[in-house]
Amino acid sequence: MNKFYVLIGSNIDPHNNINLCLEKIAAHSDLEQIQISSFYESEAFGMEGDNFINAVIYLKSKKNHKEILRLLKQIEHECGRVRDPNNKFIDRTLDLDIIDWNGFAGMLDDKQYPDPEIQQRDFIKIPYLELKAT
Protein backbone atom coordinates (compact mmCIF):
# COMPACT_ATOMS: atom_id res chain seq x y z
CA MET A 1 0.00 0.00 0.00
CA ASN A 2 1.45 3.36 -1.04
CA LYS A 3 1.13 6.30 1.35
CA PHE A 4 1.71 9.80 0.06
CA TYR A 5 1.09 13.49 0.68
CA VAL A 6 -0.49 15.73 -1.96
CA LEU A 7 -0.38 19.52 -1.95
CA ILE A 8 -3.71 21.01 -3.03
CA GLY A 9 -3.83 24.60 -4.25
CA SER A 10 -6.33 26.93 -5.87
CA ASN A 11 -6.74 30.66 -6.43
CA ILE A 12 -9.92 30.59 -8.54
CA ASP A 13 -12.94 30.09 -6.27
CA PRO A 14 -10.56 28.17 -4.01
CA HIS A 15 -12.87 26.96 -1.26
CA ASN A 16 -15.36 25.51 -3.72
CA ASN A 17 -12.69 23.98 -5.96
CA ILE A 18 -10.78 22.40 -3.07
CA ASN A 19 -14.00 21.00 -1.63
CA LEU A 20 -14.93 19.63 -5.07
CA CYS A 21 -11.49 18.03 -5.28
CA LEU A 22 -11.93 16.44 -1.85
CA GLU A 23 -15.32 15.07 -2.89
CA LYS A 24 -13.77 13.53 -6.02
CA ILE A 25 -10.98 11.97 -3.98
CA ALA A 26 -13.47 10.59 -1.43
CA ALA A 27 -15.59 9.11 -4.23
CA HIS A 28 -12.62 7.44 -5.92
CA SER A 29 -12.37 3.77 -4.97
CA ASP A 30 -8.60 3.70 -5.56
CA LEU A 31 -7.84 6.44 -3.03
CA GLU A 32 -8.26 6.40 0.71
CA GLN A 33 -8.00 9.67 2.58
CA ILE A 34 -6.12 9.33 5.85
CA GLN A 35 -5.95 12.96 6.92
CA ILE A 36 -6.19 16.55 5.66
CA SER A 37 -4.46 19.65 7.00
CA SER A 38 -6.01 22.98 7.78
CA PHE A 39 -6.39 25.37 4.87
CA TYR A 40 -3.54 27.84 4.48
CA GLU A 41 -3.85 31.15 2.59
CA SER A 42 -0.86 32.65 0.82
CA GLU A 43 -0.03 35.23 -1.80
CA ALA A 44 0.34 33.99 -5.36
CA PHE A 45 3.94 32.84 -5.85
CA GLY A 46 5.80 33.86 -9.02
CA MET A 47 2.76 35.57 -10.51
CA GLU A 48 0.18 38.26 -10.02
CA GLY A 49 -3.22 36.98 -9.04
CA ASP A 50 -5.59 36.31 -6.19
CA ASN A 51 -4.31 34.63 -3.05
CA PHE A 52 -4.05 30.86 -3.04
CA ILE A 53 -5.66 28.50 -0.58
CA ASN A 54 -3.51 25.43 0.05
CA ALA A 55 -3.86 22.25 2.04
CA VAL A 56 -2.07 18.93 2.22
CA ILE A 57 -3.89 15.63 2.10
CA TYR A 58 -2.43 12.31 3.24
CA LEU A 59 -3.64 9.43 1.09
CA LYS A 60 -3.05 5.76 0.53
CA SER A 61 -3.62 3.60 -2.52
CA LYS A 62 -2.63 0.32 -4.13
CA LYS A 63 -1.98 2.23 -7.37
CA ASN A 64 1.61 2.92 -8.37
CA HIS A 65 3.24 6.34 -8.70
CA LYS A 66 2.54 6.82 -12.43
CA GLU A 67 -1.08 5.77 -12.00
CA ILE A 68 -1.53 8.23 -9.13
CA LEU A 69 0.03 11.05 -11.17
CA ARG A 70 -2.44 10.33 -13.99
CA LEU A 71 -5.34 10.19 -11.55
CA LEU A 72 -4.41 13.54 -9.98
CA LYS A 73 -4.17 15.15 -13.44
CA GLN A 74 -7.61 13.71 -14.25
CA ILE A 75 -9.07 15.24 -11.06
CA GLU A 76 -7.45 18.60 -11.91
CA HIS A 77 -9.04 18.43 -15.38
CA GLU A 78 -12.45 17.50 -13.95
CA CYS A 79 -12.20 20.56 -11.69
CA GLY A 80 -11.58 22.87 -14.65
CA ARG A 81 -7.78 23.09 -14.61
CA VAL A 82 -6.41 24.71 -17.76
CA ARG A 83 -2.70 24.38 -18.50
CA ASP A 84 -0.66 26.83 -20.53
CA PRO A 85 2.52 25.13 -21.81
CA ASN A 86 4.14 28.55 -22.22
CA ASN A 87 3.40 29.83 -18.71
CA LYS A 88 3.16 27.70 -15.58
CA PHE A 89 2.49 30.77 -13.42
CA ILE A 90 -1.20 31.33 -14.15
CA ASP A 91 -4.36 31.37 -12.03
CA ARG A 92 -5.75 27.91 -11.50
CA THR A 93 -8.88 26.20 -10.32
CA LEU A 94 -6.85 23.35 -8.89
CA ASP A 95 -3.26 22.21 -8.59
CA LEU A 96 -2.39 18.78 -7.18
CA ASP A 97 1.24 17.83 -6.53
CA ILE A 98 2.65 14.83 -4.73
CA ILE A 99 5.19 16.19 -2.26
CA ASP A 100 6.09 12.98 -0.38
CA TRP A 101 5.83 9.42 -1.74
CA ASN A 102 6.17 6.69 0.89
CA GLY A 103 8.91 8.69 2.61
CA PHE A 104 11.14 7.94 -0.40
CA ALA A 105 14.18 10.18 -0.91
CA GLY A 106 15.41 10.46 -4.49
CA MET A 107 14.16 10.68 -8.08
CA LEU A 108 11.02 8.83 -9.18
CA ASP A 109 9.54 9.30 -12.65
CA ASP A 110 11.53 12.53 -13.12
CA LYS A 111 10.28 14.00 -9.82
CA GLN A 112 12.41 14.64 -6.73
CA TYR A 113 11.07 13.35 -3.38
CA PRO A 114 10.49 14.69 -0.95
CA ASP A 115 9.67 17.86 -2.85
CA PRO A 116 12.72 20.12 -2.36
CA GLU A 117 10.47 23.18 -2.03
CA ILE A 118 8.83 21.95 1.19
CA GLN A 119 11.31 23.78 3.42
CA GLN A 120 11.43 26.89 1.22
CA ARG A 121 7.73 27.68 0.88
CA ASP A 122 5.44 28.14 3.87
CA PHE A 123 2.34 27.29 1.82
CA ILE A 124 3.78 23.77 1.46
CA LYS A 125 5.71 23.43 4.70
CA ILE A 126 3.06 24.56 7.21
CA PRO A 127 0.22 22.24 6.14
CA TYR A 128 2.66 19.36 5.48
CA LEU A 129 4.29 19.62 8.90
CA GLU A 130 0.85 19.89 10.51
CA LEU A 131 0.10 16.38 9.25
CA LYS A 132 3.57 14.95 9.87
CA ALA A 133 3.33 16.05 13.53
CA THR A 134 0.25 13.92 14.16
C-alpha contacts under 8 A as a table, 3 or more apart, distances in Angstrom:
res1	aa1	res2	aa2	distance
1	M	60	K	6.54
1	M	61	S	5.69
1	M	62	K	4.91
1	M	63	K	7.95
2	N	60	K	5.34
2	N	61	S	5.29
2	N	62	K	5.96
2	N	63	K	7.29
2	N	64	N	7.35
2	N	101	W	7.51
2	N	102	N	6.09
3	K	58	Y	7.24
3	K	59	L	5.71
3	K	60	K	4.30
3	K	61	S	6.69
3	K	101	W	6.43
3	K	102	N	5.08
4	F	58	Y	5.80
4	F	59	L	5.46
4	F	60	K	6.26
4	F	98	I	7.01
4	F	99	I	7.64
4	F	100	D	5.43
4	F	101	W	4.51
4	F	102	N	5.50
4	F	103	G	7.72
5	Y	56	V	6.48
5	Y	57	I	5.61
5	Y	58	Y	4.52
5	Y	59	L	6.25
5	Y	98	I	5.79
5	Y	99	I	5.72
5	Y	100	D	5.14
5	Y	101	W	6.69
5	Y	128	Y	7.75
6	V	56	V	5.49
6	V	57	I	5.30
6	V	58	Y	6.52
6	V	59	L	7.67
6	V	96	L	6.34
6	V	97	D	5.32
6	V	98	I	4.29
6	V	99	I	5.71
6	V	100	D	7.30
7	L	54	N	6.98
7	L	55	A	5.96
7	L	56	V	4.54
7	L	57	I	6.63
7	L	95	D	7.72
7	L	96	L	5.65
7	L	97	D	5.14
7	L	98	I	6.24
7	L	99	I	6.50
7	L	124	I	6.85
8	I	18	I	7.21
8	I	54	N	5.40
8	I	55	A	5.22
8	I	56	V	5.87
8	I	57	I	7.44
8	I	94	L	7.05
8	I	95	D	5.71
8	I	96	L	4.89
8	I	97	D	6.84
9	G	14	P	7.62
9	G	18	I	7.38
9	G	52	F	6.38
9	G	53	I	5.66
9	G	54	N	4.39
9	G	55	A	6.71
9	G	94	L	5.68
9	G	95	D	5.00
9	G	96	L	6.68
10	S	13	D	7.34
10	S	14	P	4.79
10	S	17	N	7.02
10	S	18	I	6.94
10	S	52	F	5.35
10	S	53	I	5.57
10	S	54	N	6.73
10	S	91	D	7.84
10	S	92	R	5.74
10	S	93	T	5.18
10	S	94	L	4.71
10	S	95	D	6.26
11	N	14	P	5.15
11	N	44	A	7.90
11	N	49	G	7.70
11	N	50	D	5.77
11	N	51	N	5.76
11	N	52	F	4.33
11	N	53	I	6.33
11	N	91	D	6.13
11	N	92	R	5.86
11	N	93	T	6.29
11	N	94	L	7.71
12	I	17	N	7.62
12	I	50	D	7.55
12	I	91	D	6.62
12	I	92	R	5.78
12	I	93	T	4.85
12	I	94	L	7.88
13	D	16	N	5.78
13	D	17	N	6.13
13	D	93	T	6.93
14	P	17	N	5.09
14	P	18	I	5.85
14	P	52	F	7.11
14	P	53	I	5.99
14	P	93	T	6.82
14	P	94	L	7.80
15	H	18	I	5.33
15	H	19	N	6.07
15	H	53	I	7.41
16	N	19	N	5.15
16	N	20	L	6.05
17	N	20	L	4.98
17	N	21	C	6.11
17	N	79	C	6.69
17	N	93	T	6.21
17	N	94	L	6.57
18	I	21	C	4.95
18	I	22	L	6.19
18	I	94	L	7.09
19	N	22	L	5.02
19	N	23	E	6.21
20	L	23	E	5.07
20	L	24	K	6.28
20	L	79	C	7.22
21	C	24	K	5.10
21	C	25	I	6.21
21	C	75	I	6.86
21	C	76	E	7.79
21	C	79	C	6.93
21	C	94	L	7.93
22	L	25	I	5.04
22	L	26	A	6.06
23	E	26	A	5.06
23	E	27	A	6.11
24	K	27	A	5.10
24	K	28	H	6.20
24	K	75	I	7.11
25	I	28	H	5.20
25	I	31	L	6.43
25	I	32	E	7.77
25	I	33	Q	7.56
26	A	29	S	7.76
26	A	31	L	7.17
26	A	32	E	7.02
26	A	33	Q	6.84
28	H	31	L	5.67
28	H	32	E	8.00
29	S	32	E	7.49
30	D	61	S	5.83
30	D	62	K	7.00
30	D	63	K	7.02
31	L	59	L	6.60
31	L	60	K	6.01
31	L	61	S	5.12
32	E	59	L	5.54
32	E	60	K	5.25
32	E	61	S	6.31
33	Q	36	I	7.76
33	Q	57	I	7.26
33	Q	58	Y	6.20
33	Q	59	L	4.62
33	Q	60	K	6.63
34	I	57	I	7.66
34	I	58	Y	5.42
34	I	59	L	5.37
34	I	60	K	7.11
35	Q	57	I	5.88
35	Q	58	Y	5.13
35	Q	59	L	7.20
35	Q	131	L	7.33
36	I	55	A	7.15
36	I	56	V	5.88
36	I	57	I	4.34
36	I	58	Y	6.16
36	I	131	L	7.24
37	S	55	A	5.64
37	S	56	V	5.39
37	S	57	I	6.36
37	S	127	P	5.42
37	S	128	Y	7.29
37	S	130	E	6.38
37	S	131	L	6.05
38	S	55	A	6.18
38	S	56	V	7.93
38	S	127	P	6.49
39	F	53	I	6.32
39	F	54	N	5.61
39	F	55	A	4.91
39	F	127	P	7.43
40	Y	53	I	5.52
40	Y	54	N	5.04
40	Y	55	A	6.11
40	Y	123	F	6.47
40	Y	126	I	7.86
40	Y	127	P	6.95
41	E	51	N	6.65
41	E	52	F	5.64
41	E	53	I	4.51
41	E	54	N	6.27
41	E	123	F	7.34
42	S	51	N	5.56
42	S	52	F	5.32
42	S	53	I	6.50
42	S	54	N	7.73
42	S	123	F	6.32
43	E	50	D	7.17
43	E	51	N	4.50
43	E	52	F	6.07
44	A	47	M	5.90
44	A	48	E	6.32
44	A	49	G	5.93
44	A	50	D	6.42
44	A	51	N	5.23
44	A	52	F	5.88
45	F	48	E	7.81
45	F	89	F	7.98
46	G	89	F	6.32
47	M	89	F	5.62
47	M	90	I	6.85
49	G	90	I	7.88
49	G	91	D	6.45
50	D	91	D	7.74
54	N	123	F	6.38
54	N	124	I	7.60
54	N	127	P	7.82
55	A	123	F	7.99
55	A	124	I	7.81
55	A	127	P	5.79
55	A	128	Y	7.92
56	V	124	I	7.62
56	V	127	P	5.61
56	V	128	Y	5.76
56	V	131	L	7.79
58	Y	131	L	7.68
61	S	64	N	7.88
63	K	67	E	5.90
63	K	68	I	6.28
64	N	67	E	5.35
64	N	68	I	6.23
65	H	68	I	5.15
65	H	69	L	6.21
66	K	69	L	5.08
66	K	70	R	6.29
66	K	109	D	7.42
67	E	70	R	5.16
67	E	71	L	6.15
68	I	71	L	4.92
68	I	72	L	6.09
69	L	72	L	5.22
69	L	73	K	6.30
69	L	98	I	7.91
70	R	73	K	5.15
70	R	74	Q	6.18
71	L	74	Q	4.98
71	L	75	I	6.29
72	L	75	I	5.08
72	L	76	E	6.21
72	L	96	L	6.27
72	L	97	D	7.89
73	K	76	E	4.99
73	K	77	H	6.18
73	K	96	L	7.45
74	Q	77	H	5.06
74	Q	78	E	6.16
75	I	78	E	4.99
75	I	79	C	6.21
76	E	79	C	5.15
76	E	80	G	6.54
76	E	81	R	5.25
76	E	93	T	7.90
76	E	94	L	5.66
76	E	95	D	6.45
76	E	96	L	6.93
77	H	80	G	5.16
77	H	81	R	4.88
77	H	82	V	7.21
78	E	81	R	7.32
79	C	93	T	6.69
79	C	94	L	6.65
80	G	93	T	6.10
80	G	94	L	7.47
81	R	92	R	6.08
81	R	93	T	5.41
81	R	94	L	5.80
81	R	95	D	7.58
82	V	92	R	7.06
82	V	93	T	7.98
83	R	88	K	7.34
84	D	87	N	5.37
84	D	88	K	6.31
84	D	90	I	7.83
85	P	88	K	6.77
87	N	90	I	6.65
92	R	95	D	6.87
98	I	101	W	6.94
98	I	115	D	7.88
99	I	113	Y	6.62
99	I	114	P	5.66
99	I	115	D	4.82
99	I	118	I	7.64
100	D	103	G	5.94
100	D	104	F	7.14
100	D	113	Y	5.82
100	D	114	P	4.76
100	D	115	D	6.54
101	W	104	F	5.68
101	W	113	Y	6.75
101	W	114	P	7.08
103	G	113	Y	7.89
103	G	114	P	7.15
104	F	113	Y	6.18
104	F	114	P	6.80
105	A	112	Q	7.54
105	A	113	Y	5.08
105	A	114	P	5.82
106	G	112	Q	5.61
106	G	113	Y	5.33
106	G	114	P	7.38
107	M	110	D	5.98
107	M	111	K	5.39
107	M	112	Q	4.54
107	M	113	Y	6.22
108	L	111	K	5.26
108	L	112	Q	6.46
108	L	113	Y	7.34
111	K	115	D	7.99
112	Q	115	D	5.73
112	Q	116	P	7.01
113	Y	116	P	7.04
114	P	118	I	7.76
115	D	118	I	5.81
116	P	119	Q	6.98
116	P	120	Q	7.77
117	E	120	Q	5.03
117	E	121	R	6.02
117	E	124	I	7.57
118	I	121	R	5.84
118	I	122	D	7.55
118	I	124	I	5.38
118	I	125	K	4.93
118	I	128	Y	7.95
119	Q	122	D	7.33
119	Q	124	I	7.78
119	Q	125	K	5.75
120	Q	125	K	7.54
121	R	124	I	5.59
121	R	125	K	6.06
122	D	125	K	4.79
122	D	126	I	5.44
123	F	126	I	6.08
123	F	127	P	6.97
124	I	127	P	6.07
124	I	128	Y	6.07
125	K	128	Y	5.15
125	K	129	L	5.85
126	I	129	L	5.37
126	I	130	E	6.13
127	P	130	E	5.00
127	P	131	L	6.63
128	Y	131	L	5.44
128	Y	132	K	6.29
129	L	132	K	4.82
129	L	133	A	5.92
130	E	133	A	5.48
130	E	134	T	7.03
131	L	134	T	5.50
